[in-house]
Amino acid sequence: MRFWGLRKHKEFDLESRLHAKDKKRIQFERLPRRKVRSLWWTLIVFLIVLYLYFYLKKMI
C-alpha cells in the first residue's frame, strides 16, 4: 500500500539493457536535479530575516 506522496522507486536493470539488440547505446535513467538557489538569494533572505529580527526587537 502506498502512502501519500511516496512513489515506487524505479529499478535499474543493466543486464536487460546490455542484452537489448535494438539499442546501440545504454541509456541511463537520470535522477531529477535538485534546484539549488544561488548564494545571492541566500544572502538576501538572511539579511531580511536579520533586519526583521532587530526591527521587532526594537519595537518590543
C-alpha positions in Angstrom: 0.0 0.0 0.0 1.4 3.4 -1.0 1.3 6.4 1.3 0.6 9.9 0.2 3.4 11.4 -1.9 5.5 8.3 -1.9 6.2 6.7 -5.2 7.7 3.3 -6.0 11.4 3.7 -6.9 12.4 2.6 -10.3 14.9 -0.2 -10.5 17.8 0.0 -12.9 18.2 -3.2 -14.9 21.6 -3.1 -16.5 21.6 -6.7 -17.6 18.4 -6.3 -19.8 19.8 -3.1 -21.3 23.1 -4.8 -22.2 21.3 -7.7 -24.0 18.9 -5.5 -25.9 19.8 -5.6 -29.6 17.7 -2.7 -30.8 19.6 -0.1 -28.8 23.1 0.8 -29.7 23.8 2.7 -26.6 23.0 2.2 -22.9 20.5 4.9 -21.8 20.9 5.6 -18.1 17.9 6.9 -16.2 18.8 10.2 -14.6 17.5 11.3 -11.3 15.8 14.7 -11.3 18.2 17.5 -10.5 17.7 19.3 -7.2 17.1 23.0 -7.7 19.9 24.9 -5.9 19.3 28.6 -5.1 22.2 30.9 -5.7 24.4 32.4 -2.9 22.9 35.9 -3.5 19.4 34.6 -2.8 20.5 33.0 0.5 22.3 36.2 1.5 19.4 38.4 0.7 17.0 36.2 2.7 19.4 36.1 5.6 19.7 39.9 5.6 15.9 40.4 5.5 15.5 38.0 8.4 18.2 39.7 10.4 16.7 43.2 9.7 13.2 41.9 10.8 14.7 40.4 14.0 16.4 43.7 15.1 13.3 45.8 14.0 10.9 43.6 16.0 13.3 43.5 18.9 13.4 47.3 19.0 9.6 47.5 18.9 9.2 45.3 22.0 
